[in-house]
Amino acid sequence: CSLIPVSIVGAHKFYDTLTNFLGLIGYWASAFGAIILVEHLLIRRGDFSSYDIRYWKDPSRLPTGAAALGACALACALIIPSIDQVWFVGPIAARTGDIGFELAFFSAGVFYIPLRYVELKFRPMV
């Protein structure tokens, strides 16, 4: 009987925490989606046969991922001032509203293009 009030309070705090965390995941998912689209449509020219699945277990033949990580890190410089969350409102978001999702998508995609071409110079696609 005494666990019911504890459960109600715990569920309310859990919902708030989960909602705040899911907001952060949305920014990451937006940047990740842009990188996947740029890789497929621009780098691989929309050709599914350019993905050689024979090498999926051989890390020496896979991309390092440095371009994607770099693009996400650079995009954070625009994302953070543009988010409007319960715990933080960036200076851009204070004037425009929460545009972090949109900036994550476009900036990560734009930053990924030159970084991926540099990565391909050092480690060509197989």
N, C-alpha and C positions, 0 to 999 in steps of 0.2 A: 504494500500500500504506500509506503513512504517513497518508493522509487518513482512513482508517477509524477509528482511535482518536479523532481530532479530531472526526469526525462523531458518534461515540457521545457524547462529552462535550457537544458543542454541542446535540445533540438533547435530552439530559437537561435542560440549562439552559433551552432553548427551551420545553420542556413546562412547567417550573415557572413561567416568566414568563408563558406563555400562560394557565395555570390561574389565576394571580393576577389577570391582566387580565380574564379572563372573569368572575371574581367581581365586579369593579367594574361591568362591563357589566350584570350582573344587577340591581343596584340601580337603575341608570338605566332599564333596560327596564321594571322594575316601576312606577316613577313615570310613565314615558311611557304605559304601558298604562292606568293609572288615568286619566290626563288624556284619552286618546282615548275611553275608556268614558264618562266624565262629559260630555264634549262631545257625544257621540252620543246617549246615553240621557237626559240631563237638559236640556242646552241646546237640542239639536235634536229632542228628544222621540222619538228612535228613527226619525225620518222621513228616509229616504234622499233624498227629493226636495228636502230643504232644502239639499242640497249642489249649488250651481249650477256645473256644470263648464265653463260657457262662459267663466268668468272666471279660470281657473286660471293664465293667463299674464299677468294684469293685477294687479300687486302692490297697486295702490291700492284694489282691491276685496277683497283677502284680509285675514284677521285679521293683526294685527301679530305675534302670538306672545308678546307681553309677559306675558300672564296665565300661559301655560305655563312660560315662563322663570322668572317670579316664584314660581310654585308649586314648581318644582324647587329653586330657591335656598332657599326657606323650608323645604322638606322636608329639605334637607341638614343643617339644624340638629338634626333628630331622627335622621337616617340615620347620620351620622358617629359619634355616641356609641354607636350600636347595632350597629356592624359588628364582626365577629370574623374578621380576616384574618391571614395570616402576618406581615405587616409592621405591623399595628396592631390592637389590641383596645380598643374603646371602653369607658367605664365602665359603661354599661348592659349591653353585651354580656358583660362580665366576670361579671355577676350572673345574666343571663337566657339567655345564648347569643346566637347571631347572629339578631337579629330585624330587621335592617336592611331586608331585602327586604319584609317585611310592613309596616313603618313607612313605607317609601318609597311603597308602593301607597296606603295609607290617608291618609297625611298629604298627599301630592301631590294626591290627589283632593279632599280637604277644602279645601285652600288654593286650588285652582283655581276652585272655585265662586264665591266672592265676587270674586276677581280677574277672572274672565271676565265677570261681570255689570258690573263697573266698566269693563272694556275695551269692552263692548257699548254703554255709554252714550256713549263718545267715538267709537266706530267701529261703527255697527250692521251686522248681517249683511245681505248682499245676496242 
